[in-house]
């Protein structure tokens, strides 16, 4: 399968831009999680599912030249993009291209791990997290930010075609071999592999046409609705109608979009 098809939203320039918008919206939450986990200079941090490396870059500055970030993603395009960033900014980032199940992590070699929107797309998240747990030093921490309830994504006022397209997107995720709302199951999974939960923080944002958060759901709709047509979850007419309603919604000063409910879980490996 081509990489463009293997990645849920592809890896083209449009998706790279969308991921940049997404990171801009959620960067403050990532940084808060790192502070809560006490990520600091001279540590070795794993960025699991790094994508094009927006968080890897920030983590590399956080750990400094005496620390290291290990960035793993299955997209060769994104890893190449990150390697160019690391070289340009002289950052200590070690990259790995491949499936998480192919990771080769040394036992007790990591001080921490960060993961955002990666476990929702893997069939066996428990297996992956066990591999990371084995690689953590005692006292090492995982900071995981994942969807808890994707169905909380809705608009006000409600738009018929846009709502149908959003429902189609959720159905496409539910029909996959992974769990989009993996966040709700992580406490049990982490407990089963011997990790201790130290923080459980809900995260939800409300977008309006007047704030920058709006660009996050907007760019997702523009990118994913055409894919739903190819997957036979929507007709072309339905996708066009949904995007037209999105434009109508954006013209209303009192409009809003409730984004998907996320959760941040910080877990520690016992001493």
DAUR-V132767 format. One record per helix or strand of 2 or more residues. SS is the DSSP state (~ for helix, > for strand). FROM is the first residue (numbers start at 1). LEN is the number of residues. Records with the same first field share a line. If there is no record, write none. Layout:
SS->FROM-LEN, FROM-LEN
This chain:
~->3-4, 13-24, 54-10, 76-14, 100-3, 119-3, 125-11, 150-3, 160-15, 182-3, 186-7, 214-17, 236-15
>->44-5, 68-6, 93-5, 110-7, 136-14, 154-3, 195-9, 206-2, 256-3, 261-9
